[in-house]
Amino acid sequence: TIESWITRAGSDAVLARNDGALDGSRLPNMRDHLASGQPCAFSSLDELPTPDRVTLSSGVARLESVLNVPVMDGNRWLGHAALGSRSRGRQWSPDNVAALSILTEMIANAWRRERQTGALVEILQSRELAMRQQMALTEGTQLLLSRDLESPLNRTLNLVMSALDGDAAYIELFETDAELSVVSRPIEHLYRDASRAVDGVTWPLSWSPVAAERYLAGLPNVFSSEAEEADSDPDRIEPYGTASLAAECNYPIISKGEAIGFVGVGTFEPRQWIEADRSVMRSFSLMLGAYLEREQAMQELADLVEAKDRFIGSVSHELRTP
């Protein structure tokens, strides 16, 4: 009775079979032989050096005769294919070795194609993400520059949330309340799934002292899980309770050299934020700072024009009725 199996070598040279895995350090001679690119065959466990013999003798599915041929990619050991027999004294012929060698070459080619395909998919996905994010920033810039559209902030925020595959996106601005405490007030809160949406909450920055300090210093607050956030800001009080996000990528909004709020994208599940995600949020926060600064300047100009009109109207009245 002949058994067959294929193993894939791990980074720590683990020899695996469908009935479990063996640490390569427990089969040092077999491991080193295969890693050098040479077949390893024995007709009896007695032929093996002590460490290998003891390990294989204690196995549940004990085999007396085994032929192993390594799967190689150049000089790199990828794994091996094997034939095994429970019968003692089985002799492995050159034809057996040749047949198994053909199989290992086919396996090496298949694994090589698999690796190349995976790398190509990653490159294409990365490029697609970069294009999507760049398009979001370009379209967002046009929306913020337009004076004819309604809700440009809402539309731009929605673009960024989609580009980063977020579950929520938000813009909050800092202000001083009646008690002279600095609070964070939401001006835009969007959710991909409306059924999970919650109303924005105005919360004092003292609830999140470490995050507040970073925002005011012009630094982002980015974390991949609630545990990571708790570790970085242990005294934080969560304003949204159980409806809070698990991962967030938040960047401060800077206007006239000062942090006036922050913009962020979050997900309900833990997530790692790559550099491309951070770059988009960094660019968007700068765009928002310029937009809000322009809007403030436009409002101040409108107030001056209104004050001038009132003054002229008052003077004209006095001139007509001395």
Buried (B, 14 or more C-beta within 10 A) or exposed (E): EEBEBBBEBEEEBBBBBEEEEBEBEBBBBBBEBBBEBEBBBBBBBEEBEEBBBEBBEEEEEEBBBBBBBBBBEEEEBBBBBBBBBEEEEBEBEEEBBEBBBEBBBEBBEEBEEEEEEEEEEEEEEEEEBBEBBBEBBEBBBEBBEEEEEEEBBBBBBBBBBBBBEBBBBBBBBBEEEEEEEEBBBBBBBBBBEEEEEEEBBEBBBEBBBBBBEBBBEEEBBBBBBBEBBEEBBEEBEBBEEEBBBBBBBBBBBBBEEEBBBBBBBBBBEEBEBEEBBBBBBBBBBEBBBBBBBEBEEEEEEEEEEEEEEEEEEEEEEEEEEE
